[in-house]
Amino acid sequence: MRQDNQLLVITHLSQLASLLTGFGGLLIPLILWATQKEKVFNMDEQGKSIVNFQLSLIIYAIICIPLILLLGLGILGFIVLGIISIIFPVINAIKASNGETPDYPMSIHFIK
């Protein structure tokens, strides 16, 4: 296995593709993780956390839809999710570039 912090950084930042496409934030990291998990050191661990984070964001967004009817709490939820979906990939990309272990809070661990 090779140490490739740049690819790890790209994998974390590829989540921001959802800002442009709406769904690329899950597909691009999923493809990178699936193809590189055996070749790059720490890709398996970090790829799983990215996919878990993206799946968790999707579930939280689905939960926010009916909450729109309840005093507009869903709109507030969407705003918070939007901010979280931008901030944590950037922070964790910086951590990955420094060789630290990234952490995505509020993630449901679908893939272990």
C-alpha positions in Angstrom: 0.0 0.0 0.0 1.2 3.5 -0.7 0.7 6.7 1.3 -1.2 9.2 -0.8 -2.5 12.1 1.2 -3.4 14.0 -1.9 -5.9 11.4 -3.1 -7.4 11.3 0.4 -7.8 15.1 0.3 -9.4 14.9 -3.2 -11.7 12.2 -1.9 -12.9 14.4 1.0 -13.2 17.5 -1.2 -15.1 15.5 -3.8 -18.1 15.6 -1.5 -18.5 19.2 -2.5 -19.5 18.1 -6.0 -23.0 17.8 -4.6 -23.1 21.6 -4.6 -22.9 21.4 -8.4 -24.7 18.2 -9.3 -26.8 17.3 -6.3 -25.7 13.7 -6.1 -22.0 13.7 -7.0 -21.1 14.1 -3.3 -21.9 10.5 -2.8 -20.9 9.0 -6.1 -17.5 10.4 -6.6 -16.1 9.4 -3.1 -17.8 6.0 -3.4 -16.1 5.4 -6.7 -12.7 6.6 -5.4 -13.1 4.5 -2.3 -14.1 1.3 -4.1 -11.3 1.5 -6.6 -8.5 2.7 -4.3 -9.2 1.0 -0.9 -6.7 -1.8 -1.5 -4.0 0.5 -3.0 -3.9 3.6 -0.7 -3.1 3.5 3.0 -6.1 4.7 5.1 -8.4 5.0 2.1 -10.6 2.1 3.3 -11.2 3.7 6.7 -11.7 7.3 5.4 -13.8 6.2 2.5 -16.2 4.4 4.8 -16.5 7.4 6.9 -17.2 9.6 3.9 -19.8 7.3 2.5 -21.4 7.0 6.0 -21.5 10.8 6.3 -23.1 11.3 2.9 -25.7 8.6 3.5 -26.5 10.2 6.9 -26.9 13.6 5.3 -29.4 12.1 2.8 -31.4 10.5 5.6 -31.4 13.8 7.6 -32.6 15.6 4.5 -35.4 13.2 4.1 -36.4 13.7 7.7 -36.4 17.5 7.2 -39.0 17.3 4.4 -42.0 16.6 6.7 -40.6 19.0 9.3 -41.2 21.9 6.9 -44.8 21.7 7.8 -44.0 21.9 11.5 -43.3 25.6 12.0 -40.7 25.6 9.3 -38.2 23.5 11.3 -37.3 21.6 8.1 -36.0 24.7 6.4 -33.8 25.4 9.4 -32.7 21.8 9.2 -31.8 22.1 5.5 -29.8 25.2 6.3 -27.9 23.5 9.0 -27.3 20.4 6.8 -26.0 22.7 4.0 -23.5 24.3 6.3 -22.4 21.0 7.8 -22.0 19.4 4.3 -19.6 22.2 3.4 -17.6 22.6 6.6 -16.8 19.1 7.6 -15.4 17.9 4.2 -13.1 20.9 4.2 -11.9 20.4 7.8 -11.4 16.7 7.2 -9.5 17.3 4.0 -7.1 19.5 5.9 -6.8 16.8 8.6 -6.1 14.2 5.9 -3.4 16.3 4.3 -1.7 16.6 7.6 -1.9 12.8 8.2 -4.5 13.1 11.0 -7.5 10.9 11.3 -10.7 12.7 10.0 -13.9 12.5 12.0 -17.4 13.1 10.7 -19.8 13.7 13.7 -23.5 12.9 13.4 -22.7 10.0 11.0 -24.7 6.8 11.2 -22.3 3.9 10.7 -23.9 1.9 7.8 -20.6 0.5 6.6 -18.2 -0.7 9.3 
